[in-house]
Amino acid sequence: MPKSLVWLLLVVLLSFFSFKSLLKPGYFPMHDDMQAMRVLQLDKCLKDGQFPCRWVPDMGYGYGYPQFIYYSPLPYYAMEAFHLLGMSFLDSVKSGFALSFVLSGLTMFLLGRSLWGNLGGLTSAVFYIYAPYRASDAFSRGAVGEFWAMVFLPLIFWSVLEFVKTEKKKYIVFLALSYGGLLVTHNITSLAFTPFLVLWSVFLLYLYKKWKLVLKLVAGVIWGIGFASFFLLPVIFEKQFAHTETMIMGYFNYLAHFVSLKQLFWSGHWGFGSSELGPNDDLSFSIGILHWLFALIAVVLAFIKERKEKIFKAASFLFLAGLAAVFMTHQRSVFLWNKLPFLEYFQFPWRFLTIVTFCFSSLAGALIYFAKSQGNKKILAFFLIILVIFFNSFYFHPREWYDLSDKEKFSGELWQKQLTISIFDYLPIFAKMPPDSEAPEVPLVVQGQADILDYQKGSNWQKGRIKVLSETSKIEIPSYYFPGFKVWVNGTETEIDYNNDLGLININLSKGENEVMLKLTKTLPRKAGDILSLFSFCVLILFIFYEKTFFKRKS
């Protein structure tokens, strides 16, 4: 077995205690208890031929809404893969959490190995997996997007580091794929992390005196944006078409969610409640005493032993970046939050703990680097790994466990709750208010007389035969209006009226039998985004083909 594979297997084995509580039938409560529902909706999209999935059929109280135009979709495609392999939707969500624990450990190992060697990389990986904030994300908040975003942070830093060191083109590909992956996994983490990526790139170009590579790094980032364009262009240019203002009002105003230094550095409190105004949250925001303590020791050792070496400068960068992220979680940074309007969409300043966890976990491996002999390195790595698993693994379990199946989750009161919860998040702007009852299965006759002869609904389409008995009839289709929706009557596009309280689609029909077809089509941002993403993947295929052909000729 290749030695590199042995190290990766060690990471997988050591991650076991982070997700072992998920390896049983049933399900657990979380703040964002919509994960299984989102996978179900994505499943309906894909089986209906809607790719990429943008409009989901059941949410918005059955009228559907543009969930995946605004909500980063990549983790749900990963969980859908588990479902397509035969797992239930609930098991697919649990498997998604488990896979993210493992993958984040593997990507941190790659970065840590490049900085501190194999044992250092292994130590960094285990600290990253067992950081308290990771447990809070998975088992308290159920924050799938943010949780999965942490897979990509080490991979992005590693790609830049390896490219600057080796100048090999393959690392530009890794940079593009990993940055693109981050952009379609969690847009808030992407915004928070991008300034640190820029600083890391500039720092390495300065450290290695390789300013000539700056354009290639920029090209890699742009390529990553290209991969993510199918999501980015619609979310940017169609933001005004949904009630996103509710996501920054009231409870979600960032001013209520700064955390104290005690909560960050000293508090041992662990809870499954919510973030509240003041320091008495029933949710942990601890960096982890072991994490910040060993990060501090590592940077002090680097200063003492390797002050003039690149390794000290790399450790210092990670430590200072971690401190900068800590600052952004604290009330003292409010002047920045007030001056940078886009930060209000972060909702919770403590989201910067993703960056803190990333930086301080990576520094834990530096302690191994500074041990003198190989024997001492092994002993120290063993000690640190056992220590962090022993002290932190008890965080990695749900508050309680339910004996629950897909059938129960998606029926009765639980189903009704899934249809209506957070309904304002992505409600089309044309709806002045949310509905107070579930959407009917067939259109309603608003004016005149008509019979619904037959009717079908898909993920982003509806069609049927409607017989109008009066001279004309006004029909209300059970779907919100949203840019891109078109209606054809007997093969001819007809005018849509959505000027009503719920912003529902109304059409006028003439006497006789009418074939009605409603479908969400692609607007310019959606078309352009899809084309750019497809083009970016074509460039990737051409690059791989060219590289293989080049090396065959060379050999």
N, C-alpha and C positions, 0 to 999 in steps of 0.2 A: 504494500500500500504506500503511495507517495506520502512523504513526510508532511507536505502542506495539507493533505486531506486529513491526516491525523489531528492536526490542530483544529481544523474546522469541525471535525466530529467531537472533539473535546468541548468546543463552544456549545454545540447542540446538546450534549449530555449535561453540561453544567447549567443549561437554561431550564432543565426539566422542572425544577421546583418553582419556577415562576408561573407555570401554567398547569401544574398537576391537578389543581382544584377544578379545572375545567373538563377533566377527562372522565365525566360521568354523565348519565342521562339527566335531562332537565335543563333548567335555565336559572338565571339570577337577575335581580333587579339592578337597574342603573339609572342615572339621571336622564340620559338620552336613550329612552327605551324604544327607539324607532329603528334600530339596526336591522332586525329581522324583516320588518316591513319594507325597508328600502331594498333589501336583497330580493324580496318577493316581487316588488315593483320592477326592478331591473330584470328579473327572470321573465316577467310578462312581456317586457319590451323586447328582449332578445328573441324569445320564442315567436314573437309577432313580426320579427324582421326589422325592428326599429334599432338601428345602430348608427352612430352612438345614441344611447338612450337619453332623451331629453324630457319628454312629457310622460308622466306616470299616470295611470288610469284611475286608481282608487282613492288617492289622497285628495285633500281639499273637499272632504265629505262626499266623495264619489264623483265629483265634477272634474277631477284630475287637476294637476298643476305642474309647472315647469321645474320639478325638483332638481334634475341633473343639468339644467342650464346654469343654476346658481350654486349647487352643492357638489363639491369635488367628488368625482365618481370612482377613482381607481381602486380604493379598498373594497368597494362593493363588487367590482368585476372579479377581484381575487376571491371574495367569499362566494360569489356565484359559481366560480370554478369548482369549489367544493360541493356545491349543490348539484351541479351537473355530473359530478362523479358519484352521486347517489346519496349524499348526506341530506338530512332535513335542513330547513332554513335555520332553526335554532342552533343545530350542531355546526352549521357553516359559519355562523357568527363566532361561536366559541373557537372554531378552528382558525378563523381569521386572526383572533387575538393571539392564539398560541403561535401561529406562523410569524406574526410580527415580532413577538419576543425573540424568536430564533433568528430571524433575518436581521434584526437590529444588532444582535450580538455578533453575527457574522460580519456585517459591514463595519462595526466598530473594531473588530479584530483586524480587518484589513488596514484601517487607518493606524491603529495602535502598533501593528507590526512594522509598518513603514517608519514610524517614529521611534519606537522603543525596542523593537525585536519581537520574536514570537511570544516569549513569556510575558513581556510587557503588553503586547496586543491581547493576549488571553485575559490578563488582569483587567485591562480597560473594558473589554467586552463584558465580563461578568459584572463589573461595577455599573455599566450602562444598563444591563438587563435588570439588575436588582435595585435600581434607584427608586426611592419612595414615590417620586412623582409618576413613574411608569405604572406603579401599582394603583395609584389614585386614578390615573387616566383609564385604566382597563376595568378595575373592579368597582370604583365608585361612580365616576362620571360616564363611563362607556363612550369615551370620546374617540371613536374609531379613526377619524381623519387625522387628528393630532397625534394619536398613538402610532399610526402607520407612517406619518411624516418623519418620525424619528429613525425609521429605517434608512432614509435617504441622506440625512445630515452627514454622517461619517463618510458615506460613499462619495458625496460631492467633494468634501475636503480631501479625501484620499486621491480622487481623480486629479485634482489640481496639483497636489503635492507630487504625485508620480509623474505627471506631465512635465512639470517644471524641472524635476530632477533628471528625467530620462529623455524628454522631448519625443517620446513615442506617440504616434498618432492615435493609437488605440485608446489612450487615456482621454483624448478629446471626445471620443465616442462615449466612453463611460460618463464623462462630465455631462454631455448632452442628454443621455438617457436618464441619469440620476436627477439632474435638475428638472428635466421635463416631468419625470415621475413625481417629484415633490410638488410641482405646480398643479398637477391634477389629483393630488392626494389631500392637500390642505392649504387653501389659499392664504389663510392667516399666518400659518407657520412660514410659508414661502415669503411673505412680506417681511416678517420678523428676521428671517435668516439671511435674506439677500444682502443686506449691508455687511454682515459678517463674512459672507462669501467674497464680496468685493475687497474687503480689508485683508482677508487671508490671501487672496490672489496677489494683491499689491505687496504684501509683506514677503511672500515667497519670491516674487520677481526681484524685489530689492535684495533679499538674503542671498539668492543665487546669482545675482547680477545678470539676469536673463530678460531684460526688458523687451528684447526682440520677439518674445513669445506672447506679448500682450494681445495682439490682434487675433492670434489663434485661440486664446482663452475666451475672448469676446465672441468669436465665431462659435465656440462650443456652447456658450450660454444662449446665443441667438438660436442655434440649432435646437437646444432644449426647449426654448419658447415655441419654436416651430412644431415640435412633437406635441406640445400642449395646446396648440392654437384652436383645436376643435372645441376646447372648453374655454380658453381665455378670451377669444374674440366675442362670443356671445355674452359671457358674464360681464365684460367691460362695456360693450356697446348696447346691451339690452338691460342693463341694471335698472333703468328708470321704469321698466314695465312691471315691476313687482313691488309689493309693500315691504321693501327691505328696511324702511325707516323704523319698523317695530323692533329690529334687532339691536338698536342702539338707544332705546328709550327705557325709562323706568328702571327695572331691575338690571338691565343690561348696560346701563351707563357705567363707563369705566371708573368714574370717581368713587364708586362704592366698593371697589374691589382691589385696592392696594393692600399689600400685606406688610406686617411688621418684621423687624429684624429678628425678634424672638421667634416668630413663626417660621422664618426661613432657616435660622441657625440652631436654635436651642429646643424648640418645642418638640416634645415626644408624643403630642396628641395625635391620635388616629381616629378618624370618623368617616362616616359615609353620607353625611349631610351635605348642605349647600354652602356656597360662598355668600357671606352676609356683610353688611356694613360694619366696620370695626374689626377688632382682632379676635372676636369670639366665634369664628367660623367653625362649623362642625365638619370641616374638610381639611385634610393635611396639606400644607404648602411647604413642607420641610425639604430642603436640599438633600438632607441626609448628613448626619454628623460625620460619618466615615468618609463621605464624598468630599465635603469641603475641607475637612482636616487633612486628609491625605493629599488633596490638591495643593493645599498650602505648604505642606512638608515637601512635596515634590518641587515646587518652584523655589523654595529656600535652598534645597539641596542643589538644584541646578545653578543657582547663583553662587554657591560656595565652590562647587566642583567644576562646573563647565561654563564659567561666566563669559568666556570669549568664544565659545563654540556655538554652532547653529542650534544645537539641541536646547541650550538655555533659552535662546531667543524664541524657539518654537513653544517651549513650555511657558515662557512669559506671555506670549501672544494668547495662548489658550486661557491662561489664568486671568489676564486683563479682560478678555472677551467675556469670560464667565462673570467677572465683577460688573462689567457694563450691563449684562443682562440682569443681574441681581438688582442693579440700580433702577432698571426699568420697571421692576415689580413693586418698588417702594414709593411712598408718597412724595419723596423729595424730587422725583422725576416728573411731577405733575406739570411743570412748565413746558416740558417737551410734548406731553400728551395734549396740552392745550394749543400748542403752536402747530402741531402736525395733524391736520384734520383726519387723515386716513387712519390714524391710530384708534379712532373711536370704534372702528369696526372690529378691533381686537376684543372688545367687550370687557375682558378680564386681564389686567396688567400681569397677573401671575402666569399667564400663558408663556411669558418669557422664561419660565422654568424649564421649558424644552431646551433652550439654548444653554442655560446654566447646567442642566443635567448632562448635556452633550460635552461641554467643555471640561467640567470637573471630573466626569467619568474617564475621559480620555487621558487626563493627567494622572490618574491612579497608576496607570502602567508605567509612567516615568520613574516611579520609585524602584521598579525592577531594573531599569536601565542603569541606575546609579549604584546598584550593588556591585561589589568588586569582582567576586568569582562566580563562575557558573553555578557552583553548589549553593552559594548564598542567594543567587537569583531564584533558584528553584524553591528554596526554603521560604523566602520572602513571598514569592508568588503564591505558594500553597497557603501560607498564613493569611494573606490578604483575601484570597478567594474564599477560604473557609469562613473567615471573619464576616465578610459582607453577606454571604448566603445565610449564615447562622443568625445574624442580627436583623436582617431585612426580609427574609423569606416569609415571616409571619404576616407581613402586609399583603401578601399576594393570595388573597382569597376573597370571595364575595361576602357581603353582610349576611345573606341567607340564600337558601337554595329552594327552588320550586320544582315539583314534579309536574312538568309542563311539556306539552307536545305542540307541533305545528297546528294541528287541528284545533286545539284549545286556544292557542295564541291568536288565530285568525278566525275566530267566531265569537258570537255573543257580545258581551260588554267589552271584552278586550279588543275585539275587532272595531267596535264603534269608537273606542278610545284612539285606536291607531288612525282612524279616518280623520279625526278632528284635532288631535294634539298639535300644537304649534301651527295652527292653520294659517295664521297671518304671516308666517316666515316668508313664504314665496307665493302668497295669494296675488294673482294678477291685479295690477293697479286699477283696472277697469271695474273691479268689484269694489263698491263703496263699503260693503260690510260682508262678513262671512255668512254662509247659509245657516239656518237654524234646523234644517232637516236634511236627511240624506238624499242624494240625487236620485230621481226616478230612473227606472230601467229604460224607459222609452220617452220620446219627446212629448211635451205638453201642448195641447191645442189652446192657444191664448185667445184667438179671435176666429169666428166662423165655425164651421163644422168639418171634422175630418176623422178618419179612422186610420190607426197605425196597423198596417197589414202584417208587416214583419220588421224586425229591427235587430241589428247586431252592433256590438261595441268591440273595438280593439284597443291597443295601448294608446295610439294617437289618432284614431280614426273612428268614425261611426257611419253606418249606412243602413238604409231600409226603404221600404215602399210605404208611401202615405197616400191614401185616397181622400181627396178633398171633395166634400159633398156640396158646400156652398160655392159661390162664385170665386171667392178668395178666402184664404185662411192664413193666420199668423201662427207659426209653429216655433216653440222654444226648445232648442236642442239642449240636452243635459250636459253642457260643457261650457266652461269659462271661455271668453274670448281671449286670445293672445296673438300677438303678431305672428303671421305665418299661417293661421287657420284660414282655410278656404272651403266654400261649400259649392257643390255642383248639383244642379237639378236637371235631371234628364240629360246629363252630359254637358250642360252649359253652366259656367260659373255664374253665381248669383250674388246679389248684394247682401251683406251681413249687417244686422242692427244689434248693437250690444249696449245701447243706452238704457240700462235698467240697473236697479240697485245691486244686483249680484253680478253684473257684467256678463250675463249669459248670452249665448248666440241665438238670435231670432232671425227667421227668414219668412218671406211671404211666398205662398204657393197658390197656383191657379187651380181651377176646378179640374177634377180628373185624377188619374193615378200618376204619382210622381216618384221617380227614383232619386233619392237624396243621398249624397255622399259628402261627408265632412272629413277633412284631413289636415293635419299640421304639416305644412311645407317648410322648406328651409329659407330663411331670410338671408340677406347678403352676409351678415356676420357669421351665420352658421355655415353657409356655403364656403365662404372664404376660409374659415377656420378648418373645415374638413379638408379642403384642397391643400392648405399649408401643412397640415398634419400628414396627409397622404404623401405629399412631396418630400417631407422630411424623412419619412420611412423609406421612400424610394431611394433617397440619397444614401441612407444607411445600407440598404441592400447593395447598391452600386459600390459603396466603399468596401464592404466585406468582399464582394466579388473581385474588385480590383486588387485588394491586398493579397488575397489567396493566389490570384494569377501572377502577381508580381513576385511573390516568394517562390512559387513553382518555377518560374523562369530563372530566378536567381540561383536556385539550387541545381 
